[in-house]
């Protein structure tokens, strides 16, 4: 086999590896759109999806894990805004969570919608996903589906990693004379993040008609 033939084969394989995932993604999106249209006609609602899965993207097929971000909140807020107040909203949640601000924006927008809001959790909706679910009038879950604790995460300046806010506060309870100011600053931010999430959950539960005492207990659990 000539070198030119080998190069041609390599070039063809490269093109296939580039375009086949794109074509497959378009086919999946088309089937998803048909399913959404079918459900909307059957239930007389507007169906919105917030689905984050590890997907293979880009030329090299690198798996990318997604989470709730500002782009999600922009898209969902637009969808909610364009839905007539008399039309029920169904939202499918499948997410590990994400930015507290983005999740809070989505949850508050859903809680203000006049018609019924139903959240479907086929597998899991963790952290920020649970916060969004709290805004619903009804939560429908698979028997094996789960919601998770709403635990805000803070990015550490030392290594760029994320740690739970409650863990930062727990670290302050350990006697350490060598603790630096940066840790104290992060702990203060952790308190504020937890307070923000608690207040948001309390407002959502009260907005859905839960009594104040029960809402406070649920907020702190």
C-alpha positions, 0 to 999 in steps of 0.5 A: 500500500502506498503512503498516499493511500495510508494518508487518505485512509487516515484522513477519512477516519479523521473526518468520520471521527469528527462528523459522526458524533455531530450527526449522532447528536443531531439525531438524538436532539431530533428524537428528544424534540419529538418526545417533548412535543408528544408529552406537551400535547398529552399533558397540555403543558410546557416541558422544560429540561435541565439535563446534565450528563457526561457527554462526548464532545469536540474533535477528540471525543473528550468527555465533558461533565456539565452542571447548572451554570448561568447559561442554564439560568438564562435559557430556563428564565427565557423559557419560563418568561415565554410560557403563558401564566395559564399554562402549566410547566413540567420540568425534567431534572437530571443534574449533579447541581451547580452554581447557587446563584443560577439554581436560585434564579431558576427556582424563584422564576418557577415559584412565581409562575401562576400555573402548576409547576411539576418537577420530574426526577427520573434519576437524581437532582442533587444540591442546586437541582434539589433547590430547583425542585423545591419551587415545584407544586409537585415533585414526581420521582422514579422509585429509585430517584434521589434528591440531595442535600443543598450544600454550597461549595466554595472554591479554595484559593490555594488549589482551586478545588471546591470544598463544602461550606459546612466542612469549612465551618467544621474546620473552625471548631478544631483548635489550630493556633496556626490557622491563617486569615485566609481560612477565616475569610473562607469560613465567613463566606461559607456562613453567608453561602449557607445562610443564603441557601437557607433563606432561599429554601425557606422562601420557596417552602413558604411560597408553596403554602408550608407553615412557617414552623415546618418551613424553618424545620425543613430549611435547617434539616 
